[in-house]
């Protein structure tokens, strides 16, 4: 079974790192509560205080779309969204990953 991995790499505006980290954390918590989210997490770069990665594994593309839209609707309207904290547009990649990746660890 193929899962979907969404990867977002983004850079915070100077002075916005802590706020961006809080916003990413709330999105991770929201996504991890959704049934069709396998796992979501974020990390801060070990050598660049402004660089973050935000990743989520979804059961399928439809789930990715629904969960992302729901997150935007519920969180962005209340906290303003992550865009205001970014220095520019994020780099976003969507990848198909096989189930064997979960059993080879």
Backbone bond lengths (Angstrom), bond angles and torsions (degrees), N, CA, C in turn:
res aa  C-N    CA-C-N  psi(-1)  N-CA   C-N-CA  omega(-1)  CA-C   N-CA-C  phi
1 X - - - 1.454 - - 1.533 109.12 -
2 X 1.293 116.39 131.60 1.456 122.08 -179.99 1.526 109.83 -88.84
3 X 1.307 115.38 133.60 1.466 122.44 173.97 1.526 107.95 -108.24
4 X 1.316 116.14 167.07 1.459 121.60 -179.49 1.528 109.19 -113.54
5 X 1.324 115.77 126.05 1.462 121.85 176.02 1.519 108.54 -107.79
6 X 1.322 115.54 119.50 1.461 121.22 174.64 1.525 107.23 -101.30
7 X 1.321 115.81 128.66 1.460 121.73 179.47 1.522 108.87 -122.96
8 X 1.319 115.76 126.92 1.462 121.65 178.60 1.527 107.34 -123.15
9 X 1.322 116.12 124.01 1.459 121.82 175.40 1.522 106.64 -113.83
10 X 1.328 116.23 126.74 1.465 119.11 -175.85 1.520 110.92 -143.10
11 X 1.325 115.06 157.59 1.465 122.24 178.78 1.520 109.70 -119.02
12 X 1.325 114.47 130.24 1.467 120.69 179.92 1.520 110.80 -79.09
13 X 1.322 115.04 147.82 1.463 120.21 169.90 1.524 107.21 -66.04
14 X 1.322 118.36 143.26 1.463 119.51 176.06 1.538 110.52 -54.34
15 X 1.322 115.19 131.67 1.458 120.76 -178.21 1.516 113.86 90.99
16 X 1.336 117.13 -8.13 1.471 121.41 -178.64 1.527 113.24 -108.92
17 X 1.324 117.51 6.33 1.468 120.89 -174.80 1.526 112.87 -59.43
18 X 1.324 117.03 -46.85 1.470 120.41 -177.94 1.524 110.91 -65.45
19 X 1.308 117.08 -41.58 1.476 120.34 178.12 1.523 110.68 -64.33
20 X 1.328 117.44 -44.57 1.463 120.18 178.73 1.520 110.50 -60.81
21 X 1.317 116.84 -41.36 1.460 120.15 179.14 1.532 111.12 -62.24
22 X 1.324 117.56 -40.79 1.476 120.65 176.97 1.527 111.09 -64.44
23 X 1.331 116.95 -41.99 1.468 120.82 179.67 1.528 111.04 -64.96
24 X 1.323 117.29 -42.62 1.469 120.21 178.20 1.525 110.48 -64.72
25 X 1.324 116.56 -40.72 1.461 120.74 178.75 1.529 111.43 -60.25
26 X 1.320 117.37 -42.41 1.470 119.92 179.58 1.528 110.80 -66.53
27 X 1.321 117.53 -33.87 1.468 120.46 178.24 1.525 111.48 -71.45
28 X 1.323 116.53 -36.43 1.464 120.82 175.35 1.527 109.40 -62.55
29 X 1.317 116.97 -48.01 1.468 120.92 179.49 1.521 110.99 -59.91
30 X 1.323 117.11 -44.72 1.464 121.14 179.62 1.526 110.34 -60.99
31 X 1.321 116.78 -50.71 1.467 120.34 -177.47 1.525 111.76 -62.89
32 X 1.330 117.34 -40.85 1.464 120.07 -178.77 1.528 112.53 -65.32
33 X 1.312 117.61 -18.83 1.474 120.71 176.62 1.526 112.80 -84.08
34 X 1.320 117.74 -10.30 1.463 121.19 -177.54 1.533 109.92 -85.03
35 X 1.312 115.59 138.94 1.462 121.65 -174.80 1.528 113.71 -57.44
36 X 1.309 118.47 -41.14 1.462 121.09 -175.05 1.523 113.74 -94.54
37 X 1.312 116.40 16.46 1.463 121.47 171.68 1.527 106.50 -98.00
38 X 1.326 116.75 118.24 1.462 120.79 178.83 1.527 109.52 -72.03
39 X 1.341 116.40 -46.56 1.462 121.37 178.61 1.516 109.36 -170.28
40 X 1.326 115.76 143.70 1.459 122.04 176.98 1.524 108.48 -134.13
41 X 1.339 117.31 146.39 1.446 122.36 179.54 1.527 109.46 -160.13
42 X 1.320 115.57 166.53 1.464 120.59 172.70 1.522 107.24 -139.95
43 X 1.315 115.95 162.11 1.461 121.33 176.07 1.519 109.13 -148.63
44 X 1.311 114.01 150.86 1.458 121.45 175.54 1.527 107.27 -99.02
45 X 1.306 117.00 140.45 1.460 121.33 179.95 1.530 110.70 -57.86
46 X 1.317 115.82 143.54 1.463 119.72 179.12 1.528 112.64 -79.41
47 X 1.333 117.17 -13.04 1.463 118.61 -179.07 1.533 114.41 -130.02
48 X 1.334 116.72 11.46 1.466 121.07 178.05 1.529 107.58 -147.73
49 X 1.318 116.78 108.22 1.473 121.56 -175.77 1.520 113.98 -61.90
50 X 1.316 117.61 -17.21 1.462 121.37 -175.65 1.529 113.67 -98.30
51 X 1.327 117.18 -12.08 1.464 121.94 -172.45 1.532 111.71 -96.65
52 X 1.345 115.37 130.26 1.464 121.98 -179.62 1.524 110.09 -130.46
53 X 1.337 115.24 151.69 1.457 121.57 170.78 1.526 106.93 -122.93
54 X 1.311 115.87 139.37 1.469 123.09 -178.46 1.524 105.91 -132.78
55 X 1.332 116.53 118.65 1.461 119.79 -175.99 1.520 111.27 -129.97
56 X 1.318 114.46 147.49 1.458 121.56 177.54 1.519 108.84 -143.03
57 X 1.328 115.61 137.96 1.461 121.58 172.06 1.521 107.14 -105.92
58 X 1.323 115.41 124.44 1.461 122.69 179.11 1.527 109.45 -110.95
59 X 1.327 116.01 157.75 1.463 119.62 178.19 1.521 111.97 -68.07
60 X 1.341 117.79 -32.50 1.469 121.29 179.21 1.526 109.72 -163.63
61 X 1.324 116.48 175.19 1.471 121.16 -177.26 1.531 112.65 -65.31
62 X 1.326 116.86 -37.62 1.465 119.34 178.47 1.528 110.85 -61.71
63 X 1.327 116.21 -41.83 1.465 120.43 177.99 1.517 110.90 -63.41
64 X 1.328 116.62 -41.06 1.456 120.72 178.23 1.528 109.99 -58.25
65 X 1.309 115.65 -46.75 1.467 120.45 -178.74 1.533 111.04 -63.35
66 X 1.327 116.86 -48.17 1.465 120.81 -178.16 1.526 112.44 -63.80
67 X 1.321 116.56 -45.21 1.464 120.47 -178.36 1.526 110.52 -67.56
68 X 1.321 117.20 -41.01 1.471 120.67 178.64 1.522 111.26 -63.45
69 X 1.326 116.81 -44.12 1.467 120.49 178.49 1.523 111.13 -64.18
70 X 1.324 116.24 -41.88 1.462 120.69 179.56 1.530 110.72 -64.24
71 X 1.312 116.46 -41.07 1.460 121.57 178.05 1.525 110.69 -61.96
72 X 1.317 116.88 -45.35 1.466 120.53 178.96 1.520 110.99 -62.09
73 X 1.326 115.59 -44.59 1.459 120.50 -177.59 1.531 111.72 -63.99
74 X 1.331 116.40 -43.36 1.458 119.99 -174.60 1.522 113.60 -85.56
75 X 1.320 117.45 -39.81 1.461 119.66 -174.49 1.524 113.49 -93.11
76 X 1.330 116.92 -45.67 1.471 119.34 -177.04 1.521 112.05 -61.50
77 X 1.329 116.87 -35.32 1.466 119.41 -179.55 1.529 111.74 -70.00
78 X 1.330 116.95 -27.08 1.466 118.96 -179.03 1.529 113.39 -93.60
79 X 1.340 117.83 -30.19 1.470 118.47 -176.88 1.529 114.30 -117.05
80 X 1.307 117.65 1.75 1.461 120.83 177.31 1.512 115.71 88.26
81 X 1.323 117.57 -10.53 1.462 121.04 177.54 1.517 113.68 81.30
82 X 1.316 115.30 167.54 1.461 121.12 -175.84 1.525 113.50 -80.82
83 X 1.331 118.12 -20.69 1.469 121.13 -174.70 1.528 113.12 -54.81
84 X 1.322 116.83 -36.42 1.469 119.90 -177.71 1.529 112.41 -67.44
85 X 1.322 117.30 -17.57 1.467 121.82 -179.34 1.524 113.04 -95.56
86 X 1.317 117.20 -5.89 1.463 120.54 -173.32 1.518 112.47 -94.84
87 X 1.317 115.23 146.49 1.454 121.34 178.87 1.528 111.17 -77.42
88 X 1.316 116.69 -21.18 1.462 122.60 179.51 1.512 108.95 -168.68
89 X 1.314 117.52 -174.09 1.462 119.24 -179.19 1.531 111.26 -66.99
90 X 1.323 117.09 142.86 1.461 120.10 178.58 1.526 110.92 -73.93
91 X 1.317 115.78 158.06 1.459 122.02 172.25 1.525 106.40 -92.23
92 X 1.325 117.22 121.16 1.462 121.78 -176.19 1.520 109.04 -120.33
93 X 1.331 115.67 132.53 1.462 121.00 176.04 1.515 109.72 -131.30
94 X 1.325 115.96 142.11 1.466 122.50 177.73 1.528 106.36 -118.13
95 X 1.333 116.66 126.28 1.455 121.58 -174.20 1.526 111.03 -128.64
96 X 1.321 116.13 141.97 1.458 121.71 171.14 1.526 107.14 -86.49
97 X 1.330 116.61 128.45 1.460 119.85 176.99 1.521 108.81 -125.97
98 X 1.310 115.58 138.95 1.458 120.86 -179.96 1.516 111.40 -81.36
99 X 1.311 115.45 158.54 1.458 121.07 -178.92 1.525 112.09 -64.94
100 X 1.337 117.34 -23.90 1.464 120.35 -178.50 1.528 112.22 -61.04
101 X 1.320 117.31 -22.40 1.465 120.02 178.31 1.528 111.06 -62.98
102 X 1.316 117.71 -27.59 1.461 121.61 -179.03 1.522 112.18 -81.14
103 X 1.321 117.38 -22.54 1.462 120.54 -177.23 1.518 112.77 -99.16
104 X 1.325 118.07 -8.54 1.460 120.45 -176.96 1.525 113.02 -93.32
105 X 1.310 117.29 2.98 1.471 120.32 -178.58 1.508 109.98 -85.02
